[in-house]
Amino acid sequence: MADHSDYKPGNMDIRVQEKTFDNFMWFVSRGAVLVICILIFMAIVNG
């Protein structure tokens, strides 16, 4: 097993993970809005 004696909690740079999460949340929120709009359009067209 690896020796992790030099590990200190809170020292890891997480900017890349935060940017990835922000992009993921942007994609999911825009996707949800798109799906809702499509469903509303389909309900109006099929009357």
Secondary structure, DSSP 8 states (H G I E B T S, - for coil): ----TT--TT-S--HHHHHHHHHHHHHHHHHHHHHHHHHHHHHHHH-
